[in-house]
Amino acid sequence: MFQNFEVLSSPDQAAGRLARLRASFASSGVDAMAVPRSDEYLGEYVPACAERLAWLTGFTGSAGLVLVLDDTAHIFVDGRYAAQVRAQTDPAAFDYQDLIATPLSAFLEASGRDGLRLGIDPWTWPSAEVQRLEAALARLGGSLVHLDRNPVDAIWDDRPQPPLGTVTLQPITYAGVLARDKLAAMARTVAEAGADAVVLADPSSVAWSFNIRGQDLPSTPHPLSRAIIPASGRPTLFIDKRKTGIEAEAYLTQLAGIAPPSAFDEALAELGRRGATVMADPAVASHAISMLVETAGGTVMAAPDPARLPRACKNEAEIAASAKVHVQDGAAMVRFLAWLDAQQPGTIDEIGAARRLEQIRAENGEALQMPLKALSFDTISGAGPNAAIMHYRVNTATNRRVEPGEMLLIDSGGQYVAGTTDITRTIAVGHVPEEQKRFFTLVLKGMIAISRLRFPEGTRGVDIDAFARIALWQAGADFAHGTGHGVGSYLSVHEGPQSISRRGMQALLPGMILSNEPGYYRDGSFGIRIENLVTVHEPRQIEGGDRPMLGFETLTLCPIDTRLIVRDLLDAGETAWLDAYHARVRAELSPLLAADPALEWLEAATATL
């Protein structure tokens, strides 16, 4: 099994660990320390050796930070984790803050702690955030102290070793563009910007640029690595050679010089000593990178990661591969949902459902010659009140049965060489109360609204996010997460810069893959989310219209539970969309289920409204 359901952290150890951290303040010359969830690569998902926030606090969510002062400690999380952080941490040790409403820089400025010296590890913070912290502290007469060693590592006695996952080559069939052509395009970008080199600090950008994948993380198949691409000359890839076999090393040495990660600091300093202008993305590059270049005499040019947008706009091969993998993954989902419906209500628990889904995905992948390489994230399997925890991670301590009259929310995905999947379905177990069905239908209306949307070029995610919320708003409700995130091509399931959210400032472009996942969560009672992946299609003319419009094509193929729909709440257009979607699901998945008992279930589940 890919997923581990054991309890990964212990809140009762936080007090002692906080005390040890505070004991180091004097020798470090600080009054406080801030520890984020991110690691040296600023990734959302981190290896076990970089789970510093979880080790220190007990909180295991994928976003957040802790500010430790001499007398208090404050955990900052966004709305997705408001319930989880309270369940996983000691309320006697921590105060809870909203990361979005009151970011750390604003909290510091409002704290009134004049002259505060705040310690951070500059490798675990992006330059953009460091600049905000410096500005806030300057207004208090304080300062930001860049520590030579991560303060948590200094007290983490049994810290795991860094991972050494094997590097594999991404076939051109699925990559679509040769690595040498991608690298040449980025070198031209550097030259056109008047810079000497660019640092690829995001391992997903490195993986995409070199057409390689890795196994350093449980769910994100990129090798932890960095690269420097000059305007002219050979790039340098900084990666531990213990990760590369003979084939991968022979391939990579044709594209770049290979250096150990330990040589990265000196390479940056050498660029600085040469007076080079180095491009780095302040949103995704560690602040330590800028410090090394500038301290040595170079100049850092703030510029977008040149791989990020091309990586987000999938080429024809990547889109075709993703469409293929969604047919396979959809067949696995149908087999799972048919199995679930056949179980007696009250006999299945959250872990049992997650395990069975992973097993079916694996069996399905082997049968169709497209093996499941990993889960794209730990399956969110929540029943009843647990489903109200937006990013709930079931473990042996929280596991509960799915009782009759409840809904099971299961958010899951797979990593296949051909692509990455992410799907959420909320399923009725027995007779569900009408009030819950009403909210399910309001969420569905939002999902359909995004699916049917047509929009002009230049439209951003922030411009359309409200379409997913209107039905809920009219009912006096909302949800505290974005409507959609970008998705990689056998890379991270959460990929920027595209999103459908209140912070989605990137224009939506053809080839981008995004999730479409509105939801509703009632604390202590139930949770609902419905999620499909969609891709942005090229502008198309609308009959009688004045200009071509972009729109979405749905990739995910899986029935939506019509037992939870209050049909009178859907208008004719919404009903027609759902019927057409279900007809497509039935047509595309039936050939893969021809000899399977799940075919009969699929036909019933996709019957027209």
Number of C-alpha atoms within 10 A of each C-alpha: 9 15 16 13 17 10 13 12 17 16 18 14 15 20 16 12 17 20 12 16 21 19 12 17 19 10 7 17 13 22 18 25 26 20 23 21 24 23 22 20 22 21 20 15 22 22 16 17 16 21 21 25 24 23 22 24 27 22 30 22 21 19 19 21 24 24 20 22 19 15 8 13 20 18 26 24 26 19 18 20 24 19 18 20 22 16 13 18 24 19 12 9 18 19 16 15 20 17 19 11 13 15 18 24 17 15 16 20 17 12 10 11 13 15 14 20 19 25 24 23 23 23 23 22 26 23 24 16 17 18 15 15 20 17 17 21 23 16 14 18 13 17 20 22 19 18 17 11 13 17 22 22 13 12 15 16 8 8 16 12 10 12 16 18 20 17 25 21 17 20 14 13 12 21 27 18 18 13 20 15 12 18 21 18 14 21 24 14 16 23 15 11 15 14 19 20 27 28 22 25 23 24 24 30 23 25 27 24 26 24 22 22 25 25 20 22 18 20 23 28 28 26 26 31 23 21 27 23 23 23 22 13 10 16 21 21 24 22 22 18 17 11 19 20 13 8 11 16 15 11 15 19 12 11 16 20 14 18 16 13 16 11 11 21 13 12 17 23 22 17 21 23 15 12 16 21 22 28 27 25 25 23 17 19 26 27 25 19 23 26 21 21 26 21 13 17 18 22 20 23 18 16 15 17 22 23 20 21 17 16 22 23 20 23 17 14 16 23 23 17 21 26 20 15 24 26 19 21 31 23 28 26 24 24 22 21 22 18 17 17 14 10 11 12 19 15 11 15 18 25 24 14 22 22 18 14 24 24 17 19 26 21 14 21 20 12 11 10 9 17 18 21 18 25 25 24 22 22 26 24 27 34 28 24 18 28 29 24 25 27 22 22 22 23 16 12 9 14 18 20 19 22 18 16 14 25 28 27 27 24 23 22 25 28 26 24 24 25 24 26 29 24 24 25 23 24 24 23 21 17 13 16 13 12 9 22 20 18 23 23 22 28 26 26 24 25 24 20 22 24 20 14 13 16 16 14 17 12 15 22 23 18 17 19 23 19 18 30 25 18 21 22 13 10 12 8 15 18 21 15 17 23 29 26 22 22 26 25 25 29 26 23 26 21 20 19 18 27 29 27 20 16 14 22 16 17 16 28 23 19 21 26 31 30 27 31 26 30 29 25 21 16 15 13 15 21 27 31 26 24 23 22 26 23 26 19 17 15 17 13 12 11 8 6 8 8 12 16 17 20 23 23 13 19 22 23 25 28 24 20 16 19 15 22 20 17 15 10 14 16 10 10 12 18 18 14 15 20 16 14 19 23 16 16 22 22 11 16 22 18 12 16 18 11 9 12 12 19 21 13 17 23 17 11 20 22 13 15 11
